[in-house]
């Protein structure tokens, strides 16, 4: 199957999955009222759970609040109905054609077991991926039902993405006490975690037992929070799925410096026709569609020139320093951690590179410098099809597997409860291998064609993730033991049959 066909087929698979999951809510009826710090809400009784959809955790970031840190919610009188997902934050290309978007998007969702005892339950807060440019926690793809049915509370917040979430600009610096800008999406995540600390007890949750987990950019966000001492105390454990902040071999898709981010912001403002001291004021008068339509997309590491795109910035405030430096020096938050990636992360992410053999050689030389000869020897390509295959392998190895091992080793130095995995299960009937994000389909129990092996892998993953959230140890539900990550670099291969493997 050629690259164009693979890409098109992948999009169809995703849309079908999203469409199926959108209709998964059943057995709904009015639920009990819960009191939050902003007012009372009501939700749904659904599948043995109490479900609250579209809870505001921050004020709408519109008008003068565009490109500002999230503000508190305005309290309301009476009981607010929270029975439908909120709109997604604006993005250039909606992940689901049926997905509604609005700049008023800072809402979260809660799935909590209906229980009568006084035990406070562990909490799992999920941050979505999408290269900091798309996707939303309000997508029904991220339905917390299967996880919550295992005895945990699941929270899925939205956060701002793209230019609305990560624009840095000197004009915004001037408005800030910290003289910094960008990272509004990260601030939204922090606001959601603060909401959990204040309110989750009303839902039966324990604010001292919060596990943050995320995939891709969501996983990268978690590593950023681990490296940021300001967020310590908002969570106690973490799970990172195919999320890295560092790409071995070059500064490709790495986090922006403050200067580079501001230069991107100035160029972006100029592309909209604005420069000078009133640029931000003028841009706040634009519709969000004007903002998203002008946002560069897609962001690909495998173009000859990396497409500039909006992502977190090392601004000295929200992100005080480069996470890579923090992890190299073992100064991150020493908490229990599961971290891993998929065996074929690169198959869909590198799709459509369309490089010739000479372009491939030039790309490798520009990325790997003095190491390029060794890389070309390890990943040889003599045709366009071989180039595509090698790029997919390089992306998996250097952008995910090696950085995951780097983080795992660093965490193991300061936290004995570090577990590494590789997800290798290939969903039946698709040509991408264990592609980027495919594990989330099992963790969130997305409806898939019935298959006993798929069911078994799904049950294993849900059990591992929720058991870790409850105890800090994923073991106890399988007939093998997932070892902690130590000098022998042992990890759990999550395939058709779980197996312990080692790099040494």
N, C-alpha and C positions, 0 to 999 in steps of 0.2 A: 504494500500500500504506500503510495507516494506521500510526501509531506503535506501537500494541500488537502488530499483526501483524509489523511490522519487528523489534521486540524479540524476540518469540517465535521468529521465523524465524532471527534471529541466534544465539540460544541453541542451537537445533537444529543449525545449521551447526557451531558450536563443539563440541558434544557428539559429533557424528558424526566430526569431524576427530580429536578426542581419542580416540574409540573406535577409529578406524582406526589411529592411530599407536601405540596401546597394543599392537597385535599385530604390530609391525614388526620385532621381533628375529628374525633367522634365522641359520642356519649357526653355531650356538653350540657351543663345546666348551671344556673346561678350559684355562686360560691359564697363563702363567708366573707365578711368585711375585715380588712386589715388596716391598721393605723400606721401611716408613715410620718416622717417628720414634716411633710408638707400637707398632709390631709389623709382622709380615709379613702380606700379603694376597694372595689369588688372585682372578682375575676370569675373563673369557671371551675366547676368540678368536671374533671376530664380524665378518663382512663385510670381512676383511682388516685388522681393527683389534684392539687389545687393549682391552677395556672393563671397567671396574671401577665397580660400582654400589653405593652405600650405604657409602662410606668415612666413618667418624666423624672430624670435624675438631675437635670440642669435646665436653665432657662433656654428658650429658643435662641440660637446664635445668629440672629438676623439683624438687619439694620446696623446700628452702631455697635452691636455685639459681634458682627462678622469680624473674624480675625482678632478675637479677644479671648482670654481664658474663660472657661465656662462659669456662668453666674448661677447663684442658687435659684431653685424653682420658686415661683410665686405661690404661696399657700392658697388652697381653695376651700370653700365651704361645702358641706354635704359630702356625699359619697361619689367618687369619680369611678366610672366604669372602665375597667382595663381588660377588655375582652377581644381586642384585635391588635395585630402587629402595627406598629407605627410605620410611617414612610422611611425609606432608606435615606442616608445622607447623599446629596447630589454627587454624581460620578459621570465621567465621560461616556461610558458604555455600560448600561445596566446589565448586571449578570443574569437577570431574568426579565424578559420583555414585559411580564405582567407586574414587575416591581414598581411601585409608586415611589416617587422621590420628593423630598421637600427639605429646605434648609432648616426647618423646624423638625429636627430628627434625633435629638438627644434623649432617647428613651431606652429602657431595658425591659427584659422579660424574665419572669421567675416561674420555675416549675418546682413545686414542693410537695413531698408526700403528705397525704391527709393522715394525721396521726393524733392520738389522744394522750400519749404520755408526755412527760416533761423533759425528755432527753433532747438536747439541742443537736441538730444534725450538721455534719460537715457541708461545706459550700464549695461549688465549683463555678468559677467565673471564666467564660470563654471569650477570647478575642479572635476575630476572624482575620483571614489573610486578604489577598488581593493586591499585593505590591503597594500598599498604602494608597491605592487609587480607586478601588471598587469593592464590591461585596458589602454585606450588612448583617448585623446580628439579628435584624428583624426578618431575615429570609427564613421561610419555613424549612429550608434545608437544615437549619440548625435547631431542630426540635429537641428539647431536653427531656422528653418523656422517658426514653429507654434508660438514660442515666439516672433520672430521679426515681424511677421504679426500683433502683438498687439501694435506695435509702440515703440519697444525697440531695441537696438543693442545687439547682442549676440556674445560673444567671447569664444572659447573653445581651450585653450592651451594644449599642451603636457608638461609633466615634467618627468624627469628621475625616474625610479622605481627600486626596488630590490637593488642588490649590486652596480649597476652602479649609483644609485641615493642616497644611504644612507650608504655606507661603511664608517665606522670610523676606523682609524688605527693610531698608533703613528707615522708611517712614513709620513702620510698625515698631522698630526699635525705639524710636523717639517717644512713642506712647507708653512704653513699658518702663516700670521702675527698675527692672533688671537690665534694661537696654538689650533686650533679646526679642526674637520673634520666631514664628514657625512653631512646630510641635503642638499645635492646638489639638490635634488628634490624640497625642499622648496625654495632654491635660484632660481631655474627655475621659480617657481610660482611668486616670487617677481619680477624677470626680466620681466615676461609677464605682470604683473600689471604696471610696469614702462613703458613698451612699450605702454600700453593703455593710460597712462597719456600723453605720448609724441605724440601719433599718432591718437588717436580715433577721435579727432576733424576733421581730414581730411575725416572721414567716416560719418560725421554728428553727432557725439556723444559728450556728455558733460563730460569731465574728472572729473568734480566735482559732478557727480551723478552716481557713480559706485557702483553696488551691486555685491558682490561676493557670489556665491552660490555653494554648493557642496554636494555630497552624500557619506556616509561611510567615507573612508579615505580622500576624498575630503572635507567632512564636518569637520572632525577632523583637517584638514589643516587650515580651516577657523578659528576654535577656537584657533589654535596656533597663527595665525596672529592677532586675537583679543587680545591675551595675550602678543604680542610682540610690544613694543612701536616703534620699528624701521619701522614698516609697516604702521603706522598711517598716514593718508593722501592719501594712495593709493586706498582707497575705503571709502564709506560713509554709507553703509548698508550691511547686510549679511543675508543669509538664510542657515541654517544647517539642512540637511536631514540625520537622523540616523548616525550622526558622533559624537563620544565622545572620549575623551582622558583618561578616568578614568573608571575603572570597580570596582563597589562596592564589597567589600569582600576580595579582594586580589590584589596584583600587577601582575595580569595576563593581558598580552597584553598592559600593560601601556608603556609609553615612556621610552626609555633607559636613564640611567645616562651615563655620558661621559665614566666612567671607564668600565661599563658593555658593552657599544657599542664597545669600543676599544678591549676588550677581545674577543667579537664576531668576530671583524675584524681580529684579530691575528689568531684565530682558523680557520677562513675562508681562510686566506692566506696560512696557513699551509696545509689545505685540498687540495690546488692547488699545493703544493710542494714548497712554498716560505716562508722564514723567514729571519730575519736579516735586515741590513740597506738598502739592495737593493731590498727588496720584492716588493715595489710599482713600482719601475722601471721595474722589471721583469713582473709584472702583467699588466702593460700598454702595453706590447708587445703581450699579449694574444688577441685572437679574442673575440668579444663580446659573441659568442656562448660558448666559454670556460667559460666565467664568468657566464652566465645564467644557463648553465648546472650544475654548481657547487652550485647554489643558493638554499638553503633550501626552499622547498615548498611542500605541503601547510602549511599555518600557522593557527593552530586551537587552540582555547582556551579550547576545550573539549577533549584533549588528556591527558593521565595521566601525561605526561611530555610535557610542552608547547614547540612546535617546535621553535627554535630560527629563527628569520627572520629579515630582514632589514626594519627599520622604523626610524622616527625622533628621534634625540638625544638631550638631554638637555646639549648642548655643551658650554653654557656660552656666545655665540656669536650670532649665528642665532636664537637660542632658549635660551635666557638668563637664564630662570628659569622654574620650572615646572608650566605648565598652571594651574593645579589644585590649586596651591598656589595663583596664581594671581587672579583666580576667587573666591577663598575663602575670599580673602581680598578685593574684589570688585575693583581691579585696572586695569581691562581690558578696552579696548576702548568702551566708552559708546555710542554706535550707535543703531539705530533701528535694531531689530533682529526678524526673524522668526526662531524657532527651534522646531523640533519634531522628531518622529520616527514612525516606522510601527508597527502595532499591533502584527505582527508575524515575527519580524526581525530574530528570532532564528531558524525558521523552516528549512531554507536552510543552514544557517551558522553553525549550530550544527549537520547537517546531517552526518551520518557515524561515530558517536562517538563510537559505538559498545562497550558499557560498560555493564558489568554484574552488578547485584544488589550489590554485595560486592565491586566492583570497584567504583560504584557510591557513596557508603557511604564513601570510602576512599578519593575519589575526593572531596566530599563536606567538609570533615574534613580538608583536606589540604588547601582548598580555604577559608573556612569561619571560621576555628578555633573555638573559643568559641561560635560562633553563629551557629555551624553546627547542633546541636540538633533541634533548632528552624527551620532551613532551611529544614531538613529532615522531620519534622512534617508538614511543609507547603507544601512541594513538595515530598510526599511519593511515593515510587516505589517498586513494588513487582514482576516485570518481566522486561525482557530486553526491551520490547516495551514500558512499562511505564517509564523506565529509559530514553529512547530516548525522550519521550514526555516531561518529567520533565526538561531535559537538554535544550530543546528548549524554554521552558517557563522561566527557570532561565536566559538564555542568553538574552531573550527579556526584562525581568524585570530588571535585575541587570547590564547588560552591555549597555542597551540603555535607557529604560524608566526612571529609577532612576537618571542616570547621566544627562539626558535631563532636568529633573525637577530641579536638582542641578544648572545647568547652567542658566535655565530660571529664577530661584529665584535670583541668583547672578546678572544677567543682569537687572532684574526688580528693583533691589536696586539702580541702577545708571542710567538706561535708561527707562523712562516710556513707550517707544514704543517697548515693548517686547511682542511677540505673540507666544504661544505654540500650537502645533497641535498634533494629532495622526491620522495617515493614516490607515483606517481600511477596505477600499474597497477591496474585493476579486475579482480578474479578473476571469470571467467565465471559467469553464472547466479546472481548475488546483487545485491540492490538498494541496497547501502550505499556504493558507490563504493570508493575506496581507504581503507577504514575503519581505525580504530585497531587496531594489532596485526596487520593482514593481511600485512605484509611479513615477519613472523616465520615465517609458514607456509612461505614460500619459503626463507628462510635456513636453517631447520631441516628442510627437505625433507619437510614433512608431505604424505602422500599426498593428491592432488587429482585430479579428473577429468582425463584426458589431454587436453592442449592444447599444440600446438607453441609458441604465443606464451608461455604460462605457463612452459613448459620453458625457453625462451630467457631470460625475465626472471629465473627462478630461477637459472640458470647464471651470469648476469651478477652477481647479488647475492652469491652464494656466492664467486665469483671476486673481486669488489671487496673484500669483507670479509676474506677470507683473504690476499689480496695485501697489503692494508694491514697486517695483523698481521705479515706476514713482512718488509715493507720500510719501512713508514711512508708508503707511497705506493700508492693504490689503482689506479693506471694500469698499462697494459700488456696487458690482456686484451680491450679493446674497440677499435673502429676510430675512436673519438673520445677526446679527452683531457679528463678531469675537471679543470678549473682549480682552483688554490688560491683560497681566498676572500679577495678584496682589495676595494679601494674600488669596483670595478664591480659587486660583489655577485653575481658569476656563481656558478651552482650547477648540479648535475646533476639533471635530471628523469629519474627512473627509471620509465619507462612502457613501453608496448609496444615502443617503440624509444627507447633512451637519447638524450637531447638536452641540450645545454648551453643554459641560459637565464640571463637577467640581470635584476635589479631596476632597473638604471639605464638 
